[in-house]
Amino acid sequence: MPKTAANLSRRGFFVGAATAGAAAVGAAVAPSLRPDPAPQADAKPAPERGGGYSVTDHVKRYYKSTLV
């Protein structure tokens, strides 16, 4: 194979690899470009004297997941 054909083949490989890499990055970033969902309407107001910890369903799920 002539030297120019080998260079063109190598160049085509790297162009294809760069294109595939750019497409992978675009696919990874695309979900973060969606707008945020609407805030939940049933959120509790902040406590007046601090102590904002409350046992909710997601807290119970977390503690359940830590059991060995």
C-alpha positions in Angstrom: 0.0 0.0 0.0 1.5 3.4 -0.9 2.4 5.8 1.9 -0.3 8.3 1.0 -3.0 5.6 1.1 -1.9 4.6 4.6 -2.0 8.2 5.8 -5.5 8.7 4.4 -6.7 5.5 6.1 -5.2 6.5 9.4 -6.6 10.0 9.1 -10.1 8.6 8.3 -9.8 6.3 11.4 -9.0 9.3 13.7 -11.7 11.4 12.2 -14.2 8.7 12.8 -13.0 8.2 16.3 -13.3 11.9 17.1 -16.8 12.0 15.6 -17.9 9.0 17.7 -16.4 10.6 20.8 -18.2 13.9 20.2 -21.5 12.0 19.7 -21.0 10.1 23.0 -20.3 13.4 24.8 -23.4 14.9 23.2 -25.6 12.0 24.3 -24.2 12.2 27.8 -24.9 15.9 28.2 -28.3 16.0 26.4 -30.4 14.8 29.5 -29.0 17.6 31.6 -30.3 20.2 29.1 -33.9 19.4 29.8 -35.8 22.0 31.9 -36.3 21.3 35.6 -39.7 19.7 36.5 -42.2 21.9 38.3 -41.7 22.2 42.1 -44.0 20.1 44.2 -47.0 21.9 45.5 -47.4 19.9 48.7 -44.0 20.9 50.3 -44.1 21.6 54.0 -43.3 25.1 55.3 -39.9 25.6 57.1 -40.1 25.2 60.8 -40.1 28.4 62.8 -37.6 27.4 65.5 -35.2 25.2 63.4 -35.2 21.5 63.7 -36.2 20.9 60.1 -35.5 17.1 60.2 -38.5 15.0 59.7 -38.9 11.3 59.0 -40.3 11.0 55.5 -40.8 8.1 53.1 -37.4 8.7 51.3 -35.6 8.9 54.7 -37.2 5.6 55.7 -36.2 4.0 52.4 -32.6 5.2 52.9 -32.4 3.8 56.4 -33.9 0.5 55.2 -31.3 0.3 52.4 -28.4 0.6 55.0 -29.4 -2.5 56.9 -26.9 -5.3 56.5 
